[in-house]
Amino acid sequence: MTQSQPEMSPYDTGARCESKSWQPNSEAVAEVVRSGEAGDVGDVDLTNGENGTVVTVHVSRSDDGMYTVHLMPMCDDAQIRVELHREKDLAVIEPSASRPV
């Protein structure tokens, strides 16, 4: 009888980056706000299998009601592709197709 191998998660295999919140709870958020660093609230690091940050992400809402996803790459820009999954289609932003604003 052979012992079964545990199933590997996408985080274990490196297929997905694992999220690490900058503030793990509401007390940490309150401390950041008190310190004047409120711009960091909601930031999430996505790490690779070696626990290195690949990208830092947060979502904000503008005065006009639009949501903006902010991606701050911590790797070479050529290694980042953005996919916007919508109900009926998929929009892909490739590094060579993006433009600075």
N, C-alpha and C positions, 0 to 999 in steps of 0.2 A: 504494500500500500504506500503510495507516494503522498507526501505532504503538499497541499496546494499552495501555490504562490499567492501572496496578497495582490489584489488588483492595484495597478498603478493609476493614480489620478492624473489629469492633464497637468497639474502643478508638479507632480513627481517626474513626469516625462519631459517637462520643459515646453510642452505644447501651449500652455497658458502661463502668463505671468501672474504672480500672486499679489494680492492687494495688501498694503500695510498703511493704515490710517495714521496721519500725523498726530491726531488727537484721538485717543482710544475711548474717551468718555466725555460726558458733559462737563465734569469738573475741569478736565484738561482744556476744553474749549473756552470755558470761563476764564481760566488763567491766561490763555493766549490773548483774549480780548482785553483783559486788564493790563497786559504788558504792552499793548499798542501794536501787536503783530497780527491783528485780525485778518489781514490779507492772506494768512496761511490757513485759516479755518476752512475745513473741507478738503484740503489737499490730501491726495492719496498717492503713495508711491506704488508702482507696479514693478515687482522685482523678478529677476530671472532665477534659474536654478542655483546660481552661485551667490544668491542674495544681493546682487548688485541692482541698483535702481535703473530700469530701462526708460521709464517715463513717469513724470509727476502729472497728475490730472486733477482738475476740479471743474465744476459747472457753476456758472453764475447766471443771474437774471438781470437784464438791463431795464432801464426805466421804460423802454418801449414794450416790455413784456417778452422779448426774445430771450431764449436760453442760448448761452455760448459755452461750448466745451473747450476748455483750455488744456492743451497738451504741451508739456515742457520736456522735450527729449533729453535724456542723459546719455544718449549714445549717438553715433554718427547719424546725421539727418537722412542719409541714404538708406538707413535701416528701418525707417518708419513709413508705414503706409496707413492711411486712415480709410476705414470702410464705414459708411453710414447705412445701416440696415433699416430700410423702410418697409412698410406693409406690402407694397407691390413691386419694389425694385431695390437695387443696391447702387449706391454711389461710391466710387473709389477715388481717393486722392493719392496720386503717386508723388514721390519726392520731386521728380522732374517736371511735374505738372503744376506744382504749387508756386505761388508767387508771393514775395514779401509785400506787406502793406505799410 
